[in-house]
Amino acid sequence: MVIGMGIKEGDIITLSAQAVYYSGKAMPDWVKNDRWIVKSVTGDRAILGKNVDGSNDINSPVNIKYLNVVQAAPSGASTASSQAAQSSGTTASTKQAHTGSSGEMSISDRGVELIAKYEGCRLEAYKCPAGIWTIGYGHTAGVQPGQTLPSKEAAKELLKEDLKKYGGHVNSCVKNGHISFPLNQNQFDALTSFCYNCGSGTLQKLVSGRDAATVAEKLLLYNKGGGKVLPGLVKRREEERALFIS
């Protein structure tokens, strides 16, 4: 095992128990307890990309003194990202992002199902606690008293239309630099769910100036309503985080 010196792109490393991010921020245990592929090295600063099974991509800087090489990059290896792809047990269909003609991402069926699970479905119009007429999985645009939907499938189609707006907020955070790490599909889905529940302003607060690992940890803090921790929000945040890091 080589510690610190000789770190290079493509090396597979573990982190010492004392490891922190290059900025000095604390590093969560789930990062320190995994094995990562070095994406690049500049001086004493190494960028960690994917973990060895390809299930997470943190793109975070760490001082090389905290890195322990457990498998050196083979001579002539191309890039860390190509090694991650070779090491990953994730299927191509899971990795593939849902993008439109504009190149922007859109939510997957997995993300839609997570949101539907926590929003609940009502096929007859009702007033939400804020006094707004609502139907289906939280749809409000143009809803009138007495309005009904024929099925949950119809309600889900309305939800998918609504989620284009909230996915758009996530894409906007990427465009304007609030999200500084590359999003995979699961991260996009989790953040769209969060945005649908908490709003675009709270989404921006969550992601601004943070790497992926920090976002995953901070996401769990948004579990209160009226100043009280709500069990339903605790479960939703936990499931969103699990999706985000998977």
ABEGO torsion letter per residue (X at the ends): XBBGBGBBBGBBBBBBAABBBAAGBBBBAAAAABBBBBABBBEABBBBBBBAAGABBAGBBBBAAABBBABBBBBGBBBAAAAAAAABABBAAAABBBBBAAGBBBBBAAAAAAAAAAAEBBABBBBBAAGBBBBEBGBABGBBBGBBBABAAAAAAAAAAAAAAAAAAAAAAAAAGABABBBBAAAAAAAAAAAAAAEAAAAAAAABGBBAAAAAAAAAABABBGGBBBAAAAAAAAAAAAAAAX
